[in-house]
Amino acid sequence: MRIIMLKDVKGVGKKGEIVTVSDGYGANYLIPRGLAALSSPEALGRLKAEERQEAIRQKELKKEAEAIRDRLEHINVEFTAKAGKDGRMFGSISPKEIEEGLLRQWGIQIDKRKFLDKYPANAFGYTRLRIELYKGPEGQVVGTVNVHITEAK
C-alpha cells in the first residue's frame, strides 16, 4: 500500500514522504490515527499545496529574522553591575537576563536558547553575543547583540 506520511513516524518515514507499507499496517494503524493518508491524486495535490504554503512561510520567517538582525546591529543592551575592590565585576549577565533586557529596553523578543554564545557576559564594557535568529531550508540568519555593562555607583 502506498501512503503519504502526514506526520513523522520513526522507522516508517517523515512528513510529506510517499512510502510503501503493508496493507494491514497502513489500513489498521497509520491511516486511522491520522499519521498517513492513502496516496491518491487529490492527496498528492494537497501535499504539493502544503509544501508551497510552507515555502512561503519559511521565506517570510527568514525576512523577519533579517529585519531583526539589521535592527540588532544598531542597538546596545545596557546593564549595570557591582564591582569589587579590584575593579572587577561581581557575578555575570546571563543569556536569560540579556533576553529580558532586549524585551524591556527595545521590545525585541528572542528566546535565550537561540544564543549561540552560551557564555555569560562577565566583564565591564562591551560584549558581543551571536544569536541564531532563523534556521531552515532557506538558510541561516545569525545576528549579533551588543551588551554594554557599566559599574553601578
Residue frames relative to the residue before (quaternion, step in Angstrom):
aa qw qx qy qz dx dy dz
M 1.0000 0.0000 0.0000 0.0000 0.00 0.00 0.00
R 0.2511 -0.7519 0.5930 0.1413 3.58 -0.91 0.97
I 0.0006 0.8017 -0.5953 0.0529 3.52 -0.82 1.09
I 0.3536 -0.6772 0.5997 0.2383 3.53 -1.36 0.36
M 0.3753 -0.7364 0.5200 0.2155 3.56 -0.72 1.09
L 0.2410 -0.7736 0.5734 0.1212 3.58 -0.87 1.02
K 0.7638 0.1126 -0.0751 0.6311 3.57 1.29 -0.45
D 0.5888 -0.5515 0.4425 0.3917 3.56 -1.27 0.33
V 0.0080 -0.7632 0.6461 -0.0096 3.57 -0.99 0.92
K 0.4457 -0.7156 0.4741 0.2540 3.55 -0.61 1.17
G 0.8200 0.2250 -0.1915 0.4902 3.55 -0.88 0.98
V 0.7050 0.4133 -0.2614 0.5137 3.59 1.26 -0.19
G 0.6887 -0.4351 0.3085 0.4912 3.58 0.67 -1.08
K 0.5098 -0.6317 0.4987 0.3040 3.51 -1.36 0.18
K 0.6889 -0.4744 0.3546 0.4179 3.54 -1.30 0.38
G 0.7976 0.2914 -0.2383 0.4714 3.55 -0.96 0.96
E 0.5874 0.5772 -0.3781 0.4229 3.61 1.21 -0.26
I 0.3010 -0.6936 0.6180 0.2154 3.53 -1.26 0.51
V 0.0201 0.8153 -0.5738 0.0748 3.55 -0.59 1.20
T 0.3528 -0.6944 0.5817 0.2343 3.54 -1.32 0.35
V 0.0141 0.7837 -0.6187 0.0525 3.57 -0.82 1.09
S 0.6372 -0.5010 0.3889 0.4379 3.57 -1.24 0.18
D 0.6430 -0.5621 0.3660 0.3696 3.54 -1.17 0.68
G 0.6817 0.4991 -0.2975 0.4445 3.59 0.87 -0.92
Y 0.6584 0.5108 -0.3129 0.4556 3.60 0.92 -0.88
G 0.6804 0.4838 -0.2906 0.4674 3.56 0.95 -0.87
A 0.7412 0.4419 -0.2339 0.4478 3.58 0.77 -1.07
N 0.7769 0.3767 -0.1893 0.4677 3.60 0.98 -0.78
Y 0.7836 0.3009 -0.1743 0.5148 3.60 1.15 -0.41
L 0.7642 0.4118 -0.2386 0.4353 3.59 0.50 -1.16
I 0.7175 0.4532 -0.2703 0.4547 3.61 0.73 -1.01
P 0.6858 0.4777 -0.3270 0.4411 3.70 0.75 -0.83
R 0.7019 0.4530 -0.2703 0.4786 3.62 1.07 -0.63
G 0.5108 -0.6762 0.4057 0.3424 3.61 1.24 0.07
L 0.4454 0.6975 -0.4516 0.3335 3.57 1.20 0.42
A 0.7958 0.0800 -0.0178 0.6000 3.56 1.21 -0.51
A 0.2176 -0.7372 0.6213 0.1522 3.53 -1.35 0.28
L 0.5804 -0.5818 0.4417 0.3600 3.54 -1.15 0.63
S 0.4565 -0.6939 0.4852 0.2732 3.57 -0.88 0.95
S 0.1805 0.7520 -0.6095 0.1747 3.56 -0.68 1.18
P 0.6683 -0.4962 0.3427 0.4354 3.60 -1.16 0.27
E 0.6402 0.5191 -0.3292 0.4609 3.60 1.04 -0.76
A 0.6676 0.4929 -0.3038 0.4680 3.57 0.92 -0.88
L 0.6298 0.5227 -0.3314 0.4694 3.60 1.02 -0.72
G 0.6328 0.5290 -0.3215 0.4652 3.58 1.05 -0.79
R 0.6468 0.5041 -0.3121 0.4798 3.60 0.98 -0.85
L 0.6397 0.5323 -0.3226 0.4510 3.57 0.99 -0.84
K 0.6620 0.4943 -0.3057 0.4733 3.60 0.92 -0.87
A 0.6435 0.5171 -0.3231 0.4627 3.60 1.00 -0.82
E 0.6505 0.5057 -0.3153 0.4709 3.60 0.99 -0.81
E 0.6364 0.5261 -0.3267 0.4599 3.59 1.02 -0.76
R 0.6412 0.5105 -0.3223 0.4737 3.59 1.02 -0.77
Q 0.6516 0.5108 -0.3111 0.4667 3.59 0.97 -0.87
E 0.6536 0.5101 -0.3110 0.4647 3.58 1.00 -0.83
A 0.6337 0.5214 -0.3328 0.4646 3.60 1.01 -0.75
I 0.6375 0.5101 -0.3208 0.4801 3.60 1.00 -0.78
R 0.6584 0.5114 -0.3060 0.4597 3.59 0.94 -0.91
Q 0.6504 0.5141 -0.3183 0.4597 3.60 0.98 -0.80
K 0.6324 0.5223 -0.3334 0.4649 3.60 1.02 -0.75
E 0.6536 0.5078 -0.3104 0.4675 3.58 1.01 -0.83
L 0.6417 0.5174 -0.3230 0.4649 3.59 0.99 -0.82
K 0.6539 0.5034 -0.3168 0.4676 3.58 0.98 -0.81
K 0.6414 0.5214 -0.3269 0.4580 3.59 0.99 -0.81
E 0.6402 0.5150 -0.3184 0.4728 3.60 1.01 -0.80
A 0.6530 0.5138 -0.3087 0.4628 3.58 0.98 -0.87
E 0.6455 0.5102 -0.3239 0.4671 3.59 1.00 -0.76
A 0.6295 0.5226 -0.3356 0.4669 3.59 1.06 -0.72
I 0.6503 0.4960 -0.3143 0.4820 3.60 0.99 -0.80
R 0.6228 0.5394 -0.3375 0.4552 3.61 1.00 -0.81
D 0.6686 0.4942 -0.3020 0.4664 3.59 0.91 -0.90
R 0.6519 0.5077 -0.3130 0.4684 3.58 1.04 -0.75
L 0.6509 0.5362 -0.3151 0.4353 3.60 0.99 -0.83
E 0.5747 0.6192 -0.3744 0.3824 3.60 1.11 -0.63
H 0.7789 0.3856 -0.1648 0.4664 3.57 1.02 -0.82
I 0.6838 0.4682 -0.2997 0.4726 3.61 1.18 0.16
N 0.2248 -0.7245 0.6337 0.1517 3.52 -1.36 0.41
V 0.2717 -0.7178 0.6149 0.1815 3.55 -1.04 0.80
E 0.2321 -0.8206 0.5161 0.0800 3.56 -0.53 1.26
F 0.0233 0.7698 -0.6369 0.0364 3.56 -1.06 0.89
T 0.1908 -0.7330 0.6326 0.1616 3.54 -1.30 0.41
A 0.0319 -0.7946 0.6063 -0.0065 3.55 -1.14 0.69
K 0.5342 -0.6182 0.4701 0.3339 3.54 -1.21 0.50
A 0.2304 -0.7636 0.5890 0.1300 3.53 -1.20 0.61
G 0.4673 -0.6672 0.5100 0.2765 3.53 -1.20 0.63
K 0.7398 -0.4063 0.2927 0.4495 3.57 -1.30 -0.06
D 0.6988 0.4578 -0.2705 0.4785 3.57 1.07 -0.65
G 0.5891 -0.6164 0.3532 0.3850 3.61 1.26 0.12
R 0.5454 0.6075 -0.4060 0.4107 3.58 1.26 0.07
M 0.5634 -0.6356 0.4295 0.3070 3.53 -1.19 0.62
F 0.3565 -0.6852 0.5911 0.2323 3.54 -1.12 0.80
G 0.8399 0.1511 -0.1170 0.5080 3.59 -0.90 0.88
S 0.3290 -0.7183 0.5689 0.2284 3.54 -1.24 -0.54
I 0.4229 -0.6492 0.5636 0.2864 3.54 -1.36 0.20
S 0.2675 -0.8027 0.5180 0.1259 3.59 -0.44 1.25
P 0.6608 -0.4858 0.3784 0.4291 3.61 -1.23 0.25
K 0.6011 0.5551 -0.3563 0.4513 3.61 1.09 -0.65
E 0.6711 0.4768 -0.2966 0.4841 3.59 0.94 -0.83
I 0.6245 0.5208 -0.3388 0.4732 3.59 1.05 -0.70
E 0.6121 0.5442 -0.3360 0.4651 3.59 1.04 -0.79
E 0.6830 0.4768 -0.2780 0.4785 3.58 0.89 -0.96
G 0.6416 0.5269 -0.3182 0.4577 3.59 1.04 -0.77
L 0.6302 0.5239 -0.3315 0.4674 3.60 0.99 -0.78
L 0.6796 0.4813 -0.2931 0.4696 3.57 0.92 -0.88
R 0.6976 0.4810 -0.2763 0.4534 3.59 0.88 -0.94
Q 0.7658 0.3953 -0.2099 0.4618 3.60 0.82 -0.97
W 0.8322 0.2102 -0.0696 0.5084 3.61 0.94 -0.83
G 0.4455 -0.7135 0.4453 0.3069 3.61 1.22 -0.15
I 0.5120 0.6129 -0.4329 0.4182 3.58 1.18 0.53
Q 0.1598 -0.8031 0.5694 0.0718 3.56 -0.63 1.11
I 0.0842 0.7700 -0.6215 0.1167 3.53 -0.68 1.21
D 0.4471 -0.6965 0.4968 0.2611 3.57 -0.89 0.94
K 0.5320 -0.6571 0.4369 0.3072 3.58 -0.93 0.91
R 0.6155 0.5581 -0.3492 0.4334 3.61 1.14 -0.48
K 0.5988 0.5755 -0.3534 0.4306 3.59 1.25 -0.24
F 0.5021 0.6418 -0.4354 0.3826 3.61 1.25 -0.16
L 0.3247 -0.7478 0.5490 0.1842 3.57 -0.79 1.03
D 0.6907 0.3801 -0.2436 0.5650 3.56 1.14 -0.69
K 0.2091 -0.8385 0.4957 0.0869 3.57 -0.17 1.30
Y 0.5525 0.6244 -0.4069 0.3732 3.59 1.20 -0.26
P 0.4703 -0.6705 0.4886 0.3009 3.59 -1.09 0.63
A 0.4991 -0.6009 0.5209 0.3441 3.55 -1.29 0.40
N 0.0630 0.8484 -0.5172 0.0942 3.60 -0.40 1.19
A 0.6683 0.4222 -0.3244 0.5195 3.58 1.09 0.71
F 0.5353 -0.6085 0.4701 0.3495 3.55 -1.12 0.62
G 0.6396 0.4981 -0.4005 0.4272 3.54 -1.16 0.65
Y 0.6877 -0.4686 0.3634 0.4188 3.53 -1.22 -0.56
T 0.0452 -0.7571 0.6517 0.0107 3.53 -1.11 0.85
R 0.2018 -0.7718 0.5928 0.1103 3.56 -0.93 0.89
L 0.0599 -0.7947 0.6041 -0.0039 3.57 -0.81 1.06
R 0.3572 -0.7398 0.5346 0.1984 3.56 -0.94 0.92
I 0.1195 -0.7810 0.6122 0.0304 3.55 -1.10 0.87
E 0.3149 -0.7211 0.5847 0.1973 3.57 -0.95 0.91
L 0.1792 -0.8309 0.5229 0.0638 3.57 -0.26 1.30
Y 0.7968 0.0042 0.0201 0.6039 3.59 1.14 -0.60
K 0.0710 0.7573 -0.6480 0.0399 3.53 -1.11 0.76
G 0.3331 0.7344 -0.5325 0.2571 3.55 -0.65 1.09
P 0.7722 -0.3544 0.2443 0.4673 3.56 -1.25 -0.28
E 0.6303 0.5378 -0.3281 0.4537 3.58 1.21 -0.41
G 0.6762 -0.4362 0.3006 0.5120 3.60 1.25 -0.18
Q 0.4911 -0.6360 0.5086 0.3093 3.53 -1.28 -0.40
V 0.1379 -0.7625 0.6275 0.0764 3.57 -1.08 0.80
V 0.0340 -0.7937 0.6067 -0.0271 3.56 -0.67 1.16
G 0.1333 -0.7872 0.6001 0.0493 3.53 -0.86 1.04
T 0.2940 -0.7345 0.5834 0.1836 3.55 -1.32 0.25
V 0.1689 -0.7698 0.6093 0.0873 3.54 -0.89 0.99
N 0.2916 -0.7413 0.5836 0.1577 3.56 -1.02 0.92
V 0.1165 -0.7808 0.6130 0.0318 3.55 -0.72 1.12
H 0.1009 -0.7888 0.6058 0.0267 3.58 -0.78 1.10
I 0.0722 -0.7996 0.5962 -0.0020 3.55 -0.65 1.15
T 0.0787 -0.7922 0.6050 0.0128 3.56 -0.81 1.08
E 0.5670 -0.6033 0.4451 0.3412 3.54 -1.27 0.44
A 0.4057 -0.6971 0.5373 0.2465 3.58 -0.93 0.96
K 0.3381 -0.7543 0.5327 0.1816 3.58 -0.90 0.92
